[in-house]
């Protein structure tokens, strides 16, 4: 049987150690193979791609450009292939990012990444907060509803279509904590830092579908 | 709703967790990796570990300990102690720290905060501030409180925020180590003057102290002795806070 290939993109945007270890633990003894993507890749040779990210939108986009990852990643996403973007890896699915400077994103899920509007909030939104699922999903099942995950961010997905929001979280306002379009998922929190529920989410993403 | 974070702090020498009041009478409390694993499993929202004797010889073992801990926990890990320049920060992040805390080096060279946050992102740069009252003023101190600097506490807190710190780890040297409670007055002054998250540190001895810490608008509550000694389990603290209406992760 052919092993399924999971790609983990190292966009030089924070440490990929935790997510790398989480994936390895999950696929141990199962018919999967993990490949770290550090440059141009053949989009058809991956079954799933995970892109973790920390820091700024503009930095991640420019890193991906330098590494020649943008083009194959866009081709991959245009084929509605399976993708999980974490934090900034989720944010760059949008059309535009407004952090530091206005930057064009991958344009897969329409909307913009803008700062929390409420000036009285403690920013960054840092710590554990609850996700509220809008509907049941094959990967992010009802068992994740109302569970806490670890967030650290100052920017959120705005002007997004309701139908692309799988879960929302409250912090001064409602904001999308999970976005989904076809087989493309994005989570604003860090599942790799979110203890057992986080690891279960990564596990479901890899093993289901 | 955002939960108040309960953060056990490990003061580490090489690979051992130690406890000493004002750096005197240092006692070994346990193995750092084992304790980190235990806290991660028992409901800690985050872990903090500090190299309290960051000499050249001890550093290598400490970094190995950070690597070992990062492998066995899956909650955020803040590492500090002995961070003097950008390469120290990079080393700790590469070892698996999610956030790095800088203290004296930032006091001596505030530009380090900006350089570090530009390179790695604000979210992983914590500035640890040690405060102490001196001649009716709140001052920034270094070297475990032995050296009082010229910096005034509140203006320093505002400055570290404007230079890109993602979070402040605020320890009162007037209350640290004596278990009479957090320094509510000092913490409130800081939280009301900055808009980044503040972690309260120094002085927890009872359950009520955690609640009083929450009332200072600190979003993280750090403690060491009450956890290491086994006086309280993290679950006990959370149950208590929850009964007082404080949002916690269960």
Interface residues (C-beta under 8 A of the other chain):
Chain A: X14 X15 X17 X18 X21 X22 X54 X55 X56 X59 X121 X122 X123 X124 X125 X126 X127 X128 X129 X130 X148 X150 X152 X153 X154 X170 X171 X190 X192 X193 X194 X195 X198 X199
Chain B: X1 X2 X3 X4 X5 X40 X45 X46 X70 X71 X74 X75 X76 X93 X94 X96 X98 X120 X121 X122 X123 X124 X166 X167 X195 X196 X197 X219 X220 X249
